[in-house]
């Protein structure tokens, strides 16, 4: 959206009307850049403008780009003073991300971008090149992805419990599911009866039992 607005402003300057021919060429322009090139432009950027421009070229959203930068900055800034300044800039970017979530005021996004790009780039003053250092996929994204799948399975079990206990699936997942896990790990006979009564599928049984061996018995 930001790139589209920037292009429109550039094309519209000095004009009162835009035609199809004026904008048709833009459909063939490749806007996406490898995330590794984007990170290189930011972390090793020499100017604020160059670092900020990388955001418009990225094929990931602001939050995902923040995670990539946060994960990789410590590996690429080997001077402690540089790293401290970069992390301070990222902490300020995160403060404004929090304000956006709390107020839905998206005018704060300009500060997020400034701190997480130009702020990080300008922090690099004394770090020395130590050979090729690979960029890493954000571990926090991996953990969130795994926990999301687990939460989804918990809610599926919660809906099964909901039908029998007439409570919300969310409450069932929070209050009853932990006790089911204890039963499934310690009393296979009772667990088998509960699994049949709740009509649990294999994934649900394996999750509650904690391993495939106990789940196979059930």
C-alpha positions as CSV (number, residue, x, y, z in Angstrom):
1,X,0.0,0.0,0.0
2,X,2.8,2.4,0.9
3,X,4.6,1.7,-2.3
4,X,1.4,2.3,-4.3
5,X,0.9,5.6,-2.7
6,X,4.5,6.7,-3.2
7,X,4.2,5.7,-6.9
8,X,0.9,7.6,-7.3
9,X,2.4,10.7,-5.8
10,X,5.4,10.6,-8.1
11,X,3.3,10.0,-11.2
12,X,0.7,12.7,-10.3
13,X,3.1,15.5,-9.8
14,X,2.5,18.3,-12.3
15,X,-0.6,16.4,-13.8
16,X,-4.3,16.8,-13.5
17,X,-5.1,13.4,-15.1
18,X,-3.5,10.0,-15.2
19,X,-4.2,7.6,-18.1
20,X,-3.8,3.8,-18.3
21,X,-0.6,4.3,-20.3
22,X,0.9,6.3,-17.5
23,X,0.6,3.5,-15.0
24,X,0.5,0.2,-17.0
25,X,4.3,-0.3,-17.0
26,X,4.2,-0.6,-13.2
27,X,2.4,-3.9,-13.4
28,X,5.6,-5.5,-14.7
29,X,7.9,-4.2,-12.1
30,X,9.4,-6.7,-9.7
31,X,8.9,-5.2,-6.2
32,X,10.1,-8.2,-4.2
33,X,13.6,-8.7,-3.0
34,X,15.1,-11.6,-1.1
35,X,14.8,-11.1,2.7
36,X,18.5,-11.6,2.9
37,X,19.2,-8.7,0.6
38,X,16.8,-6.6,2.6
39,X,18.6,-7.4,5.8
40,X,21.9,-6.6,4.2
41,X,20.6,-3.2,3.1
42,X,19.5,-2.4,6.6
43,X,22.2,-3.8,8.9
44,X,25.0,-2.8,6.6
45,X,23.4,0.3,5.2
46,X,25.5,3.5,5.0
47,X,22.7,6.0,4.8
48,X,19.3,6.4,6.6
49,X,17.5,6.8,3.2
50,X,19.0,3.6,1.8
51,X,18.1,1.6,4.9
52,X,14.5,2.9,5.0
53,X,14.0,2.3,1.3
54,X,14.6,-1.4,1.9
55,X,11.2,-1.7,3.6
56,X,9.4,-0.8,0.4
57,X,11.3,-3.6,-1.4
58,X,10.6,-6.3,1.2
59,X,8.1,-9.1,0.5
60,X,7.3,-9.4,4.2
61,X,5.2,-7.2,6.5
62,X,6.6,-4.8,9.1
63,X,6.2,-7.1,12.0
64,X,7.9,-10.0,10.3
65,X,10.7,-7.8,9.1
66,X,11.2,-6.6,12.7
67,X,11.6,-10.2,13.8
68,X,14.2,-10.9,11.1
69,X,16.2,-7.8,12.1
70,X,15.9,-8.5,15.8
71,X,17.1,-12.1,15.3
72,X,20.1,-11.2,13.1
73,X,21.5,-8.0,14.5
74,X,23.5,-9.6,17.3
75,X,25.3,-11.9,14.8
76,X,26.3,-9.0,12.5
77,X,27.2,-6.3,14.9
78,X,30.3,-7.5,16.8
79,X,31.1,-4.3,18.6
80,X,29.2,-4.2,22.0
81,X,28.6,-0.4,21.7
82,X,27.2,-0.8,18.2
83,X,25.0,-3.7,19.3
84,X,23.7,-1.7,22.3
85,X,22.7,1.2,20.1
86,X,21.0,-1.1,17.6
87,X,19.0,-2.9,20.3
88,X,18.0,0.5,21.8
89,X,16.7,1.5,18.3
90,X,14.8,-1.8,18.1
91,X,13.4,-1.4,21.6
92,X,12.0,2.0,20.5
93,X,10.6,0.5,17.4
94,X,8.8,-2.1,19.6
95,X,7.4,0.6,21.8
96,X,5.7,2.2,18.8
97,X,4.5,-1.2,17.6
98,X,2.8,-1.5,21.0
99,X,1.2,1.9,20.7
100,X,-0.2,0.9,17.3
101,X,-1.7,-2.3,18.8
102,X,-3.1,-0.3,21.7
103,X,-4.6,2.6,19.8
104,X,-4.8,1.4,16.2
105,X,-3.2,4.7,15.3
106,X,-1.1,3.7,12.2
107,X,0.6,7.1,12.0
108,X,3.1,5.6,14.4
109,X,4.3,3.2,11.8
110,X,6.7,5.8,10.4
111,X,8.6,5.7,13.8
112,X,8.7,2.0,13.8
113,X,10.3,2.0,10.3
114,X,12.7,4.8,11.2
115,X,14.0,3.1,14.3
116,X,14.2,-0.5,12.9
117,X,16.0,0.5,9.7
118,X,17.8,3.8,9.9
119,X,18.3,3.4,13.7
120,X,19.9,0.0,13.2
121,X,22.0,1.1,10.2
122,X,23.5,4.1,11.9
123,X,24.3,2.1,15.0
124,X,27.1,0.3,13.0
125,X,30.2,2.4,13.7
126,X,32.9,0.1,15.0
127,X,31.9,-3.4,14.0
128,X,34.4,-5.2,11.9
129,X,33.7,-7.7,9.1
130,X,34.5,-11.2,10.4
131,X,33.8,-13.1,7.2
132,X,30.6,-14.5,5.9
133,X,27.9,-14.7,8.6
134,X,24.6,-16.3,7.5
135,X,21.2,-14.8,8.2
136,X,18.9,-16.9,10.4
137,X,15.2,-17.4,10.3
138,X,13.6,-15.8,13.4
139,X,13.3,-18.4,16.2
140,X,10.4,-16.5,17.8
141,X,8.4,-17.0,14.6
142,X,9.2,-20.7,14.7
143,X,8.1,-21.0,18.3
144,X,4.9,-19.1,17.6
145,X,4.1,-21.3,14.7
146,X,4.5,-24.4,16.8
147,X,2.5,-23.0,19.7
148,X,-0.2,-21.9,17.2
149,X,-0.6,-25.5,16.0
150,X,-0.8,-26.7,19.6
151,X,-3.4,-24.1,20.6
152,X,-5.4,-25.1,17.6
153,X,-5.4,-28.7,18.7
154,X,-6.3,-27.7,22.3
155,X,-9.3,-25.8,21.0
156,X,-10.4,-28.7,18.9
157,X,-10.4,-30.9,22.1
158,X,-12.2,-28.0,23.8
159,X,-15.0,-28.2,21.4
160,X,-15.4,-31.9,22.0
161,X,-15.6,-31.3,25.7
162,X,-18.0,-28.4,25.1
163,X,-20.6,-30.7,23.6
164,X,-20.6,-32.9,26.8
165,X,-20.2,-30.3,29.5
166,X,-22.1,-27.4,28.0
167,X,-19.3,-24.9,28.7
168,X,-17.3,-22.7,26.3
169,X,-14.6,-24.4,24.3
170,X,-12.1,-21.9,25.6
171,X,-12.9,-22.7,29.3
172,X,-12.8,-26.4,28.5
173,X,-9.3,-26.1,27.0
174,X,-8.1,-24.1,30.0
175,X,-9.8,-25.8,32.9
176,X,-10.5,-29.4,32.0
177,X,-7.9,-30.3,29.4
178,X,-5.0,-30.3,31.9
179,X,-6.8,-32.9,34.0
180,X,-7.4,-35.0,30.9
181,X,-3.7,-35.0,30.2
182,X,-3.0,-36.4,33.7
183,X,-5.6,-39.2,33.2
184,X,-4.3,-40.1,29.8
185,X,-0.7,-40.4,31.0
186,X,-1.5,-42.4,34.2
187,X,-4.8,-44.4,33.7
188,X,-5.0,-45.9,30.2
189,X,-8.2,-47.8,30.9
190,X,-10.1,-44.6,32.0
191,X,-8.4,-42.7,29.2
192,X,-9.8,-45.2,26.6
193,X,-13.3,-44.7,27.9
194,X,-13.0,-40.9,27.9
195,X,-11.6,-40.9,24.4
196,X,-14.5,-43.0,23.1
197,X,-17.1,-40.8,25.1
198,X,-15.6,-37.6,23.7
199,X,-15.1,-39.1,20.2
200,X,-11.5,-38.0,20.1
201,X,-9.4,-38.5,16.9
202,X,-5.8,-39.9,16.8
203,X,-4.1,-36.5,17.0
204,X,-6.1,-35.5,20.0
205,X,-5.4,-38.8,21.8
206,X,-1.7,-38.6,21.0
207,X,-1.5,-35.1,22.3
208,X,-3.3,-36.0,25.6
209,X,-1.3,-39.2,26.0
210,X,2.0,-37.4,25.5
211,X,3.5,-40.0,23.1
212,X,2.6,-42.4,20.3
213,X,3.2,-45.5,22.5
214,X,0.4,-44.7,25.0
215,X,-1.8,-43.4,22.2
216,X,-1.4,-46.7,20.4
217,X,-2.7,-48.6,23.4
218,X,-5.8,-46.4,23.5
